[in-house]
């Protein structure tokens, strides 16, 4: 099998076996597509307050993104598993350009909500991420071995952090356009949204060159998992958009089995609690900075960017931590630590200290998140990876939407500390549930290493 041969030849060549050709293309797409997300996570949250919108309206706009993401994730995840993940990843990468153009055209609240629903606004990502998100992790997992899966997921988290950092720092762009080109505040923001639209279009280009292959088994994958997940020979999923549409009526009539149902249900609860923690305050942290400390969008963007860039070195730390302490232990511990620093933010009293606490919160959560994702992808069957990602992330999105709506409403009422209490409770409960549900479960690479040691 071509896929197996690729990994066998490169198994001991370091990064060449981890960051394969397809991995590079996927990571490039993630980088280009996530820069606008970093930008939109700062600019609207502050700019809309400056032009007279309330924090409740800002929260509603971001909540709409999470809600539409929730509605789309499960069906798109199932469809991606059945008809090919590449097409969903491609369309999902392209769609946010529409949202950014809408933001460039109007300040009407209803149109901004529609743009948020379409995608590219807020960390949930709307329908765009509902399309691309469930396909991302399976595509990455199939581009490497089980042994290297956690490392490539950590690399993806690092790329995500780099992109959000760049996007956050680009919050200086409107100010630069005002200073050096004499643009008005409104015109400067309009121009910046068009730049984000161009980046979204560019992010879809690398996806065209991805080779989507579903292999029967890869080196490092346990025999039990591969036999359950892969009962058939390799399926190469290359099809045109026209052929994909023509096959829909025939394929949708087939029954969709769900082998990993219990695992999916448990991860959905874990994801939901985490989504609540993020949505209620982290999603709109730039608005909190403005309301609590009167911090402008450029300063908020800089510190949010610093919080992301500080987590980038975790790409090297995560594999070492997992080898020493195990996948589950690291995911649980660092999620709990992130909650501690989130809880310290409203107690800080000064912006500088609050910014430092956010940095520590991001470092710990950016260690925990890819490790937890790797655990989930490792213990479900290969054929249900996109489905699992879609359903679990849908639960995350629903809780995120509720949390963001509630958080925005609380901020609008002057309740600047209560959202943090709810957020910390969500993260702590998520960590506890993750431990309770999976304390006796290990991914195949850890089982394999035990067998080698005992041998």
RODO-2510 file (C-alpha; in nm, 4 decimals, decimal comma):
residues 455
     n   res          X          Y          Z
     1     x     0,0000     0,0000     0,0000
     2     x     0,1383     0,3380    -0,1004
     3     x     0,0391     0,5047     0,2255
     4     x     0,2048     0,2333     0,4376
     5     x     0,5213     0,2447     0,2311
     6     x     0,5480     0,6188     0,2770
     7     x     0,5509     0,5910     0,6549
     8     x     0,7754     0,2813     0,6629
     9     x     1,0500     0,4537     0,4691
    10     x     1,0384     0,7653     0,6831
    11     x     0,9511     0,6164     1,0176
    12     x     1,2823     0,7092     1,1788
    13     x     1,3672     1,0283     0,9920
    14     x     1,2279     1,2713     1,2496
    15     x     1,0155     1,5582     1,1314
    16     x     0,9950     1,4234     0,7753
    17     x     0,7709     1,1421     0,9002
    18     x     0,5597     1,3789     1,1101
    19     x     0,5225     1,6814     0,8849
    20     x     0,4551     1,5051     0,5566
    21     x     0,3666     1,6702     0,2263
    22     x    -0,0058     1,6673     0,3014
    23     x     0,0557     1,7841     0,6585
    24     x     0,2414     2,0882     0,5266
    25     x    -0,0433     2,1750     0,2917
    26     x    -0,3002     2,1382     0,5697
    27     x    -0,0955     2,3469     0,8128
    28     x    -0,0444     2,6194     0,5508
    29     x    -0,4189     2,6343     0,4942
    30     x    -0,4853     2,6497     0,8691
    31     x    -0,2321     2,9323     0,9053
    32     x    -0,3803     3,1490     0,6300
    33     x    -0,7397     3,0800     0,7349
    34     x    -0,6826     3,1430     1,1054
    35     x    -0,5126     3,4828     1,0745
    36     x    -0,8497     3,6508     1,0023
    37     x    -1,0053     3,4612     1,2949
    38     x    -0,7427     3,6134     1,5241
    39     x    -0,8203     3,9558     1,3806
    40     x    -1,1977     3,9166     1,4078
    41     x    -1,1624     3,7917     1,7641
    42     x    -1,0346     4,1378     1,8633
    43     x    -1,1536     4,4113     1,6266
    44     x    -1,5353     4,3677     1,6280
    45     x    -1,5356     4,3003     2,0020
    46     x    -1,3930     4,6477     2,0659
    47     x    -1,4843     4,8494     1,7548
    48     x    -1,8555     4,7736     1,7844
    49     x    -1,8504     4,9033     2,1422
    50     x    -1,6758     5,2187     2,0223
    51     x    -1,9467     5,2876     1,7617
    52     x    -2,2296     5,2515     2,0123
    53     x    -2,3207     4,8824     2,0213
    54     x    -2,3649     4,7220     2,3637
    55     x    -2,1707     4,4274     2,5007
    56     x    -2,4939     4,2267     2,4785
    57     x    -2,5067     4,2865     2,1013
    58     x    -2,1396     4,1921     2,0672
    59     x    -2,2070     3,8740     2,2639
    60     x    -2,5072     3,7953     2,0439
    61     x    -2,2998     3,8323     1,7258
    62     x    -2,0334     3,5939     1,8519
    63     x    -2,2952     3,3572     1,9947
    64     x    -2,4591     3,3355     1,6501
    65     x    -2,1305     3,2046     1,5128
    66     x    -2,1128     2,9338     1,7783
    67     x    -2,4798     2,8400     1,7356
    68     x    -2,4590     2,7965     1,3581
    69     x    -2,1381     2,6030     1,4086
    70     x    -2,3277     2,3704     1,6411
    71     x    -2,6090     2,3109     1,3927
    72     x    -2,3738     2,2244     1,1078
    73     x    -2,0998     2,0225     1,2746
    74     x    -2,2717     1,6861     1,3175
    75     x    -2,4256     1,6497     0,9695
    76     x    -2,1133     1,7830     0,7991
    77     x    -1,8964     1,5489     1,0074
    78     x    -2,1036     1,2468     0,9036
    79     x    -2,1026     1,3568     0,5394
    80     x    -1,7274     1,4175     0,5448
    81     x    -1,6666     1,0623     0,6671
    82     x    -1,8845     0,9218     0,3914
    83     x    -1,8053     1,1374     0,0881
    84     x    -1,4536     1,2632     0,1421
    85     x    -1,3086     1,5123     0,3860
    86     x    -1,1103     1,7187     0,1387
    87     x    -1,4131     1,8796    -0,0291
    88     x    -1,5543     1,9896     0,3069
    89     x    -1,2184     2,1260     0,4179
    90     x    -1,1899     2,3204     0,0910
    91     x    -1,5365     2,4791     0,1031
    92     x    -1,5074     2,5566     0,4733
    93     x    -1,1774     2,7363     0,4125
    94     x    -1,3287     2,9517     0,1381
    95     x    -1,6632     3,0498     0,2935
    96     x    -1,5366     3,3024     0,5568
    97     x    -1,4481     3,5465     0,2779
    98     x    -1,8215     3,6125     0,2412
    99     x    -1,8502     3,7097     0,6084
   100     x    -1,5585     3,9506     0,5944
   101     x    -1,7062     4,1229     0,2894
   102     x    -2,0356     4,1690     0,4778
   103     x    -1,8471     4,3241     0,7716
   104     x    -1,6796     4,5572     0,5232
   105     x    -2,0126     4,6654     0,3771
   106     x    -2,2254     4,7436     0,6818
   107     x    -2,2549     4,8042     1,0556
   108     x    -2,6155     4,6823     1,0598
   109     x    -2,6499     4,4417     1,3513
   110     x    -2,8695     4,1940     1,1662
   111     x    -2,6307     4,1670     0,8730
   112     x    -2,3386     4,1235     1,1119
   113     x    -2,5245     3,8362     1,2780
   114     x    -2,5766     3,6771     0,9353
   115     x    -2,2065     3,7186     0,8612
   116     x    -2,1236     3,5559     1,1939
   117     x    -2,3536     3,2644     1,1120
   118     x    -2,1741     3,2118     0,7802
   119     x    -1,8369     3,1887     0,9512
   120     x    -1,4935     3,3277     1,0252
   121     x    -1,6088     3,5364     1,3219
   122     x    -1,5168     3,4214     1,6711
   123     x    -1,3302     3,1078     1,7741
   124     x    -1,6271     2,8812     1,6957
   125     x    -1,6111     2,9825     1,3299
   126     x    -1,9761     2,9473     1,2259
   127     x    -2,0817     2,7283     0,9341
   128     x    -1,7362     2,7614     0,7805
   129     x    -1,5711     2,5677     1,0633
   130     x    -1,8704     2,3317     1,0764
   131     x    -1,7703     2,2366     0,7218
   132     x    -1,3935     2,2249     0,7624
   133     x    -1,3471     2,1411     1,1311
   134     x    -1,4616     1,7762     1,1344
   135     x    -1,2414     1,7062     0,8316
   136     x    -0,9264     1,8680     0,9699
   137     x    -0,8255     1,6221     1,2429
   138     x    -0,8929     1,3061     1,0377
   139     x    -0,6964     1,4475     0,7440
   140     x    -0,4052     1,5216     0,9753
   141     x    -0,4282     1,1835     1,1480
   142     x    -0,4223     1,0018     0,8148
   143     x    -0,1164     1,2007     0,7084
   144     x     0,0976     1,0542     0,9875
   145     x     0,1174     0,7510     1,2182
   146     x    -0,0430     0,6943     1,5588
   147     x     0,3001     0,7368     1,7137
   148     x     0,3296     1,0878     1,5715
   149     x    -0,0363     1,1893     1,5938
   150     x    -0,0101     1,3884     1,9171
   151     x     0,2966     1,5704     1,7853
   152     x     0,1273     1,6743     1,4603
   153     x    -0,1782     1,7878     1,6570
   154     x     0,0563     1,9926     1,8770
   155     x     0,2110     2,1400     1,5620
   156     x    -0,1375     2,2317     1,4422
   157     x    -0,2090     2,4015     1,7741
   158     x     0,1174     2,5933     1,7370
   159     x     0,0223     2,7031     1,3853
   160     x    -0,3186     2,8068     1,5183
   161     x    -0,1472     3,0100     1,7920
   162     x     0,0882     3,1742     1,5406
   163     x    -0,2059     3,2647     1,3170
   164     x    -0,4111     3,4080     1,6034
   165     x    -0,1053     3,6041     1,7142
   166     x    -0,0595     3,7543     1,3687
   167     x    -0,4308     3,8283     1,3452
   168     x    -0,4401     3,9868     1,6892
   169     x    -0,1377     4,2071     1,6181
   170     x    -0,3004     4,3133     1,2904
   171     x    -0,5460     4,5009     1,5138
   172     x    -0,2952     4,7825     1,4629
   173     x    -0,3849     4,7859     1,0905
   174     x    -0,6814     5,0296     1,1117
   175     x    -0,4707     5,2705     1,3169
   176     x    -0,1864     5,2541     1,0646
   177     x    -0,4251     5,3209     0,7772
   178     x    -0,5634     5,6225     0,9635
   179     x    -0,2181     5,7594     1,0465
   180     x    -0,0323     5,7038     0,7204
   181     x    -0,3061     5,7042     0,4558
   182     x    -0,5446     5,9527     0,6127
   183     x    -0,8346     5,7052     0,6164
   184     x    -1,1349     5,7580     0,8411
   185     x    -1,1965     5,5131     1,1236
   186     x    -1,4766     5,3470     0,9281
   187     x    -1,2823     5,3288     0,5990
   188     x    -0,9781     5,1830     0,7734
   189     x    -1,1847     4,9016     0,9192
   190     x    -1,3508     4,8365     0,5838
   191     x    -1,0117     4,8005     0,4132
   192     x    -0,8895     4,5623     0,6833
   193     x    -1,1917     4,3355     0,6371
   194     x    -1,1153     4,3062     0,2653
   195     x    -0,7604     4,2004     0,3534
   196     x    -0,9065     3,9247     0,5713
   197     x    -1,1290     3,8114     0,2831
   198     x    -0,8248     3,7761     0,0556
   199     x    -0,6482     3,5623     0,3174
   200     x    -0,9513     3,3335     0,3418
   201     x    -0,9517     3,2820    -0,0348
   202     x    -0,5769     3,2134    -0,0318
   203     x    -0,6212     2,9511     0,2425
   204     x    -0,8297     2,7329     0,0110
   205     x    -0,5530     2,7038    -0,2502
   206     x    -0,3273     2,4534    -0,0628
   207     x    -0,6287     2,2263    -0,0013
   208     x    -0,6584     2,1619    -0,3759
   209     x    -0,3253     1,9758    -0,3705
   210     x    -0,3988     1,7479    -0,0718
   211     x    -0,4119     1,3768    -0,1564
   212     x    -0,6906     1,2272     0,0531
   213     x    -0,6143     0,8615     0,1234
   214     x    -0,7818     0,6344     0,3777
   215     x    -0,5391     0,3524     0,4563
   216     x    -0,6211     0,0154     0,6008
   217     x    -0,3568     0,0537     0,8703
   218     x    -0,0501     0,2596     0,9449
   219     x     0,2657     0,1725     1,1411
   220     x     0,2109     0,2360     1,5083
   221     x    -0,1635     0,1666     1,4987
   222     x    -0,2714    -0,1190     1,7230
   223     x    -0,3974    -0,4371     1,5572
   224     x    -0,7235    -0,4298     1,7506
   225     x    -0,8041    -0,0720     1,6550
   226     x    -0,7091    -0,1166     1,2897
   227     x    -0,9157    -0,4355     1,2514
   228     x    -1,2229    -0,2711     1,4018
   229     x    -1,1827     0,0557     1,2150
   230     x    -1,0612    -0,0706     0,8782
   231     x    -1,2394    -0,3799     0,7473
   232     x    -1,1752    -0,2905     0,3862
   233     x    -0,8805    -0,2134     0,1595
   234     x    -0,7576     0,1460     0,1103
   235     x    -1,0143     0,3829    -0,0329
   236     x    -0,8748     0,6715    -0,2312
   237     x    -1,1284     0,9523    -0,2195
   238     x    -1,0647     1,1712    -0,5216
   239     x    -1,3726     1,3058    -0,6903
   240     x    -1,4966     1,6125    -0,8655
   241     x    -1,7645     1,8318    -0,7146
   242     x    -2,0064     1,7174    -0,9880
   243     x    -1,9524     1,3452    -0,9211
   244     x    -1,9803     1,4044    -0,5463
   245     x    -2,3219     1,5718    -0,5911
   246     x    -2,4445     1,2971    -0,8273
   247     x    -2,3592     1,0271    -0,5699
   248     x    -2,5484     1,1955    -0,2841
   249     x    -2,8951     1,0430    -0,3516
   250     x    -2,7546     0,6915    -0,3722
   251     x    -2,5284     0,7154    -0,0659
   252     x    -2,7656     0,8956     0,1686
   253     x    -3,0050     0,6011     0,1586
   254     x    -2,7526     0,3787     0,3341
   255     x    -2,7683     0,3240     0,7075
   256     x    -2,4968     0,5045     0,9049
   257     x    -2,3632     0,2824     1,1873
   258     x    -2,2025     0,4445     1,4913
   259     x    -1,9504     0,2115     1,6546
   260     x    -1,8012     0,4708     1,8904
   261     x    -2,1285     0,6054     2,0286
   262     x    -2,0449     0,5867     2,3997
   263     x    -1,7059     0,7489     2,3507
   264     x    -1,8627     1,0267     2,1437
   265     x    -2,1257     1,0927     2,4123
   266     x    -1,8626     1,1238     2,6842
   267     x    -1,6378     1,3500     2,4823
   268     x    -1,9390     1,5624     2,3900
   269     x    -1,9995     1,6387     2,7586
   270     x    -1,6311     1,7171     2,8142
   271     x    -1,6263     1,9445     2,5089
   272     x    -1,9513     2,1160     2,6122
   273     x    -1,8194     2,2130     2,9547
   274     x    -1,5008     2,3448     2,7969
   275     x    -1,7030     2,5397     2,5397
   276     x    -1,9032     2,7020     2,8189
   277     x    -1,5819     2,8083     2,9912
   278     x    -1,4450     2,9652     2,6767
   279     x    -1,7659     3,1255     2,5529
   280     x    -1,8758     3,3037     2,8668
   281     x    -1,5637     3,5227     2,8893
   282     x    -1,2568     3,4141     2,6862
   283     x    -1,4429     3,4564     2,3566
   284     x    -1,5191     3,8213     2,4418
   285     x    -1,2114     3,8991     2,6505
   286     x    -1,1305     4,2028     2,4318
   287     x    -1,4677     4,3526     2,5277
   288     x    -1,3895     4,2879     2,8953
   289     x    -1,0520     4,4605     2,8580
   290     x    -1,2264     4,7647     2,7115
   291     x    -1,5001     4,7777     2,9747
   292     x    -1,2743     4,7023     3,2717
   293     x    -0,9611     4,9002     3,1800
   294     x    -1,0662     5,1177     2,8781
   295     x    -0,8070     4,9380     2,6675
   296     x    -0,8236     5,0187     2,2915
   297     x    -0,8444     4,7460     2,0274
   298     x    -0,4750     4,7713     1,9324
   299     x    -0,3544     4,7157     2,2897
   300     x    -0,6048     4,4373     2,3491
   301     x    -0,4943     4,2740     2,0253
   302     x    -0,1284     4,2959     2,1229
   303     x    -0,1820     4,1232     2,4570
   304     x    -0,4122     3,8602     2,3142
   305     x    -0,1441     3,7989     2,0529
   306     x     0,1218     3,7676     2,3220
   307     x    -0,0964     3,5140     2,5012
   308     x    -0,1078     3,3050     2,1840
   309     x     0,2579     3,3354     2,0856
   310     x     0,3684     3,2304     2,4342
   311     x     0,2069     2,8914     2,3756
   312     x     0,3970     2,8186     2,0522
   313     x     0,6952     2,6454     2,2217
   314     x     0,4520     2,3804     2,3477
   315     x     0,4957     2,2035     2,0119
   316     x     0,8274     2,0781     2,1511
   317     x     0,7059     2,0279     2,5078
   318     x     0,3884     1,8269     2,4449
   319     x     0,5427     1,5005     2,3095
   320     x     0,7853     1,4911     2,6033
   321     x     0,5092     1,5533     2,8575
   322     x     0,2874     1,2838     2,7061
   323     x     0,5702     1,0275     2,7042
   324     x     0,6426     1,0948     3,0709
   325     x     0,2920     1,1291     3,2161
   326     x     0,0495     0,9883     2,9633
   327     x    -0,2017     1,1485     2,7310
   328     x    -0,4964     1,1645     2,9704
   329     x    -0,2999     1,2923     3,2690
   330     x    -0,1527     1,5823     3,0729
   331     x    -0,4872     1,6788     2,9203
   332     x    -0,6597     1,6848     3,2609
   333     x    -0,3818     1,8567     3,4565
   334     x    -0,3196     2,1404     3,2157
   335     x    -0,6872     2,2109     3,1609
   336     x    -0,7266     2,2488     3,5369
   337     x    -0,4219     2,4786     3,5549
   338     x    -0,5657     2,6983     3,2791
   339     x    -0,8811     2,7411     3,4890
   340     x    -0,6748     2,8647     3,7845
   341     x    -0,5195     3,1495     3,5875
   342     x    -0,8496     3,2379     3,4242
   343     x    -0,9962     3,2758     3,7732
   344     x    -0,7138     3,5101     3,8767
   345     x    -0,7849     3,7617     3,5981
   346     x    -1,0758     3,9518     3,7600
   347     x    -0,8752     3,9676     4,0837
   348     x    -0,5758     4,1300     3,9177
   349     x    -0,6833     4,4929     3,9617
   350     x    -0,4545     4,6215     3,6850
   351     x    -0,4448     4,5501     3,3136
   352     x    -0,0820     4,4373     3,3056
   353     x    -0,1403     4,1611     3,5601
   354     x    -0,4638     4,0539     3,3900
   355     x    -0,2707     4,0268     3,0630
   356     x    -0,0025     3,8101     3,2255
   357     x    -0,2665     3,5780     3,3720
   358     x    -0,4247     3,5423     3,0275
   359     x    -0,0848     3,4417     2,8890
   360     x    -0,0505     3,1637     3,1467
   361     x    -0,4097     3,0544     3,0851
   362     x    -0,3445     3,0230     2,7121
   363     x    -0,0172     2,8342     2,7553
   364     x    -0,1831     2,5682     2,9689
   365     x    -0,4993     2,5333     2,7614
   366     x    -0,2951     2,5108     2,4400
   367     x    -0,1099     2,2160     2,5887
   368     x    -0,4270     2,0445     2,7064
   369     x    -0,6392     2,0890     2,3940
   370     x    -0,4337     1,9076     2,1249
   371     x    -0,3533     1,6288     2,3708
   372     x    -0,7239     1,5780     2,4402
   373     x    -0,7989     1,5873     2,0662
   374     x    -0,5314     1,3260     2,0032
   375     x    -0,6795     1,1022     2,2728
   376     x    -1,0242     1,1290     2,1164
   377     x    -0,9064     1,0615     1,7612
   378     x    -0,6868     0,7750     1,8805
   379     x    -0,9582     0,5743     2,0567
   380     x    -1,2397     0,5980     1,8012
   381     x    -1,2559     0,4044     1,4762
   382     x    -1,0938     0,5652     1,1743
   383     x    -1,4153     0,5712     0,9728
   384     x    -1,5886     0,7760     1,2439
   385     x    -1,3193     1,0333     1,3110
   386     x    -1,4902     1,3215     1,1314
   387     x    -1,8269     1,2169     1,2764
   388     x    -1,6797     1,2096     1,6265
   389     x    -1,5117     1,5463     1,5792
   390     x    -1,8337     1,6935     1,4411
   391     x    -2,0584     1,5721     1,7218
   392     x    -1,8196     1,6569     2,0067
   393     x    -1,7420     1,9986     1,8618
   394     x    -2,1148     2,0602     1,8094
   395     x    -2,1623     2,0123     2,1822
   396     x    -1,8740     2,2528     2,2384
   397     x    -2,0306     2,5040     1,9994
   398     x    -2,3737     2,4913     2,1620
   399     x    -2,2296     2,5531     2,5080
   400     x    -2,0023     2,8192     2,3615
   401     x    -2,3016     2,9970     2,2049
   402     x    -2,4961     2,9905     2,5305
   403     x    -2,1916     3,1046     2,7251
   404     x    -2,1089     3,3903     2,4877
   405     x    -2,4674     3,5166     2,4907
   406     x    -2,4793     3,5007     2,8716
   407     x    -2,1330     3,6545     2,9055
   408     x    -2,2186     3,9462     2,6796
   409     x    -2,5422     4,0098     2,8692
   410     x    -2,3601     4,0049     3,2041
   411     x    -2,0932     4,2464     3,0804
   412     x    -2,3660     4,4790     2,9520
   413     x    -2,5155     4,4834     3,3027
   414     x    -2,1819     4,5701     3,4593
   415     x    -2,1193     4,2196     3,5943
   416     x    -1,7491     4,2058     3,5079
   417     x    -1,6470     3,9219     3,7434
   418     x    -1,9358     3,6746     3,7295
   419     x    -1,8502     3,5515     3,3757
   420     x    -1,5116     3,4413     3,5083
   421     x    -1,6763     3,2392     3,7865
   422     x    -1,8904     3,0569     3,5309
   423     x    -1,5915     3,0098     3,2995
   424     x    -1,3711     2,8595     3,5689
   425     x    -1,6528     2,6253     3,6759
   426     x    -1,6893     2,5060     3,3167
   427     x    -1,3202     2,4305     3,2703
   428     x    -1,2836     2,2569     3,6066
   429     x    -1,5909     2,0417     3,5427
   430     x    -1,4564     1,9548     3,1972
   431     x    -1,1248     1,8389     3,3430
   432     x    -1,2993     1,6312     3,6101
   433     x    -1,5322     1,4642     3,3590
   434     x    -1,2420     1,3880     3,1247
   435     x    -1,0643     1,2058     3,4072
   436     x    -1,3758     1,0228     3,5293
   437     x    -1,4748     0,9022     3,1823
   438     x    -1,1364     0,7968     3,0430
   439     x    -0,9081     0,7142     3,3359
   440     x    -0,8946     0,3498     3,2247
   441     x    -0,8542     0,4220     2,8525
   442     x    -0,5295     0,4646     2,6596
   443     x    -0,4704     0,5470     2,2935
   444     x    -0,3141     0,2764     2,0715
   445     x     0,0372     0,4255     2,0735
   446     x     0,0524     0,3945     2,4547
   447     x    -0,0770     0,0375     2,4452
   448     x     0,1814    -0,0438     2,1808
   449     x     0,4647     0,1040     2,3848
   450     x     0,3599    -0,1055     2,6867
   451     x     0,3686    -0,4209     2,4760
   452     x     0,7175    -0,3362     2,3484
   453     x     0,8417    -0,2676     2,7012
   454     x     0,7012    -0,5956     2,8384
   455     x     0,8486    -0,7844     2,5459
***
